[in-house]
Amino acid sequence: MNHPIHQVRSVEVVEPYMLRVQFADDTEQIIYLKPVLAGELYGPLLDLELFNQVAVDPEVKTLVWPNGADFDPATLHDWPEHKDAFAARAKEWERVSA
């Protein structure tokens, strides 16, 4: 089975918790991340000052934050297919940390 490798080319914060992510294959996603910001790793990104420090990792070509949070570029590339499952997992992370 052959899976494409996706790489993030650029990222821009367009609204609170919303990013425009451009990929090396010339596609783009507008991604609203607030529903998945929960748990030990992603929860701190609810702080907009931290969230807005998003960057593209120059080696692995995905989104990263100073606290170590990152996302698989393949998940970001196909976000509409993954966002509901990711949000459901985030609700579980909230329950565990409560």
matplotlib code that plots the C-alpha trace (Angstrom):
import matplotlib.pyplot as plt

x = [0.0, 1.4, 0.6, 1.5, 3.9, 2.5, 4.5, 3.4, 4.8, 3.3, 0.9, -1.0, -3.3, -6.5, -8.7, -8.5, -7.7, -8.1, -5.1, -4.6, -2.2, -0.6, 1.0, 3.8, 1.3, -0.2, -3.3, -4.6, -6.8, -8.5, -8.4, -10.3, -8.4, -10.3, -12.4, -9.3, -7.3, -7.6, -5.3, -1.8, -0.2, -2.9, -4.8, -2.1, -2.8, -6.1, -3.8, -4.0, -0.5, 0.9, -1.4, -0.3, 3.3, 2.6, 5.4, 6.4, 9.2, 12.0, 12.9, 9.6, 7.5, 4.6, 3.0, 4.8, 4.4, 7.0, 5.4, 6.1, 2.7, 2.5, 0.2, 0.8, 0.9, -1.2, -3.9, -3.8, -3.8, -7.0, -8.5, -12.1, -11.8, -10.2, -11.6, -14.6, -12.6, -9.9, -12.5, -14.0, -10.6, -10.1, -13.3, -11.8, -8.6, -10.7, -12.5, -9.2, -7.6, -10.7]
y = [0.0, 3.4, 6.4, 9.9, 11.9, 15.4, 18.4, 21.8, 24.7, 27.6, 28.5, 31.6, 32.4, 33.8, 34.0, 32.8, 29.0, 29.0, 28.4, 28.5, 25.7, 25.3, 22.1, 21.2, 19.6, 23.1, 22.3, 24.3, 23.7, 26.1, 24.4, 25.4, 23.7, 24.8, 21.6, 19.5, 21.7, 19.6, 17.4, 17.9, 18.5, 20.5, 22.1, 24.8, 26.0, 27.5, 30.4, 32.5, 33.9, 30.4, 29.3, 32.2, 31.0, 28.2, 27.6, 25.1, 22.7, 23.0, 19.4, 17.4, 20.1, 20.1, 22.5, 22.9, 25.1, 26.0, 23.7, 20.6, 20.2, 19.2, 17.5, 14.8, 16.6, 13.8, 14.5, 18.2, 17.6, 15.5, 17.5, 17.2, 13.4, 13.5, 16.4, 14.7, 11.7, 14.1, 16.2, 13.1, 12.0, 15.6, 15.1, 11.9, 13.8, 16.4, 13.7, 12.1, 15.4, 16.5]
z = [0.0, -1.0, 1.2, 0.0, 2.2, 2.8, 3.8, 5.1, 3.0, 5.0, 7.8, 8.6, 11.5, 9.9, 13.0, 16.6, 16.5, 12.7, 10.3, 6.6, 5.9, 2.5, 1.4, -0.9, -3.4, -3.9, -1.9, 1.1, 4.1, 6.4, 9.8, 12.9, 15.7, 18.9, 19.1, 19.4, 21.9, 25.0, 27.1, 28.3, 24.9, 23.0, 25.9, 26.4, 22.8, 24.1, 25.2, 22.0, 22.7, 22.5, 19.7, 17.5, 17.7, 15.3, 12.8, 10.2, 11.4, 8.8, 9.0, 9.2, 7.4, 9.8, 12.3, 15.6, 18.7, 21.4, 23.9, 21.7, 20.2, 16.6, 14.1, 11.5, 8.2, 6.6, 9.1, 8.4, 4.6, 4.9, 7.8, 6.8, 7.0, 10.4, 12.3, 13.9, 15.2, 16.5, 18.3, 19.8, 21.2, 22.6, 24.6, 26.0, 26.9, 28.7, 30.8, 31.7, 32.9, 34.8]

ax = plt.figure().add_subplot(projection="3d")
ax.plot(x, y, z, "-o")
ax.set_aspect("equal")
plt.show()
